[in-house]
Amino acid sequence: MSTMPVSIVMVDELQTWPHARPPFHRGSCHLTVDGPLEHLHTFATKLGLRREWFQNHRLAPHYDLTPSKRRLALTLGAEMVSAREQAKRRVAERNRVKVKGARQ
């Protein structure tokens, strides 16, 4: 019997961009996960996000959230983790995978 690894779904700080258009003109943030992307997609579905809104960025796959969706994500259990801390975690995870791969 296999078990899914525990993942943390995360949101970062709200950012306001001067030329953003609705619905992001009041700010936006990122919804990410530190585990399998399927966990991210499942959580995004709970927020009412469409799969086509997923941004499969090489370094930080994510969904963009409006302030109201960010509040809902936090209510549903996402954790606030700064963008800087998320980047540090991704680098550490990539290094861990490289080292593990080199040992095999």
HELIX and SHEET records of a PDB file:
HELIX    1   1 LEU A   37  LYS A   46  1                                  10    
HELIX    2   2 ARG A   51  TRP A   53  5                                   3    
HELIX    3   3 PRO A   67  THR A   75  1                                   9    
HELIX    4   4 ALA A   83  ARG A  103  1                                  21    
SHEET    1   A 4 TYR A  63  LEU A  65  0                                        
SHEET    2   A 4 CYS A  29  VAL A  33 -1                                        
SHEET    3   A 4 VAL A   9  VAL A  11 -1                                        
SHEET    4   A 4 GLU A  79  MET A  80  1                                        
END                                                                             
